[in-house]
Amino acid sequence: MPETEQISCPCGSQVQPIEAFQTPTRRYVRCPDCELVFLNPRPLTTTVEEFYREDYDEAYGEVEASSDRDPVFESVARRLAQYRQPPGRLLDVGCGDGAFLLLCQSAGWSCYGLELSKRAAARAIRRGVTLVPPDSLERIGEYEPFDVISLVNVLETVTSPATVLRQVAKALAPSGLLVIRATNGAFHLPMRAPARWVGSRYDQAFHLFLYSPEALRSLLQGIGLETIAIHNSVPSRGPLNPANPWMSRLKWRIGAAAFWSCAEVLFKVSGGRVVWAPSFELIARRSEGCHE
């Protein structure tokens, strides 16, 4: 059994977290102040980082690099285009093999990627992606500010999201935008029982943190980042586990199409107040009066 550690909510709350749910091997709790759900206890930070550096790509790299993820990257790129147009400097944190960056580059952005996984980084370089060192956010003063920084399904997996977001805020140009895609806890938590009923429990990927739109908005506000938009995000074409049989992929396709249609109807009927897709996209900027 790997060593574990107890953690507090990234929002800084000193209130004791409440039990959210348990699996045979994991325990998730909820912060009463910001409603963020997170794994507690969890593996040590060094263990988590070593997994993503050395082992994650071997387990999930094939599906991450497949065309199943194309709708995700296209959705985020379209969302960015609604709020900011090139030219400018764009940094994708956790860029994988660079698929999202290549889309942005074709749109006219000057693109840079940051990736912890050694194998994914090597593939990105072979595709012509310009990478910055994995510790670049820790010494961001050495780089010119970025007009856009994107985190596509990254905040669920980092051990200190508040630290990453503070570093990102410092790395943004004064008028820069932060673009985030995250798994939607407001959708997945009430869907745990239905997922078990249809044999799809393993298609729900619960990582270190499970953000709802409001929980993420609250975390960003505490760091000096102002949320300007939250939208449903288009789902991928298939589940994360590349070993899923064809029946699981079929259930994924049918479910994703149904949930996406319902989510978009709810979003429009509610005037954008209800975000109920399996994942959401959030656009933020540095708050007025927030200085380095």
Order of alpha helices (4+ residues) and beta strands (2+ residues): beta-beta-beta-beta-beta-alpha-alpha-alpha-beta-alpha-beta-alpha-beta-alpha-beta-alpha-alpha-beta-alpha-beta-alpha-beta
